[in-house]
Amino acid sequence: MPGYADCSSLLRDVFLSVSGVNIGETTDGQIARLSAYQKPLSALQAGDILMQIEPGANHAALYIGNGQYIHASSSRGRVVVSTYYPTSSYWTCCYDAAAFCSSQQ
């Protein structure tokens, strides 16, 4: 699935298409809009947004279940499916975007 310049536009389009709700244009905007829907990684479910938050290096992905997530890989220039490792320290948090979108309707 080519055509996504960054992770935030991929997630914006996924949630806009499915729910009709814009979760934000940038990772910073998405973090701000979804802040009340933050949950611990231990409670991760399919449909949650994974966030890696570091100054100047934010990244976001959509957890799809079964230990996998999709994201726009700038190094590969396309959308890819990757493996989620619960013991990895890469991901900082996750957000329940489905709950956010439901509350906006």
Protein Blocks (a to p, Z undefined) as FASTA:
>chain_A
ZZiabfklmmmmmmmmmnopafbjbfklmmmmmmmmgccfklgcehiacddddehiaccd
ddebjhiacdddfklopacdddddfkbckbmbdcdfklmmmmmZZ
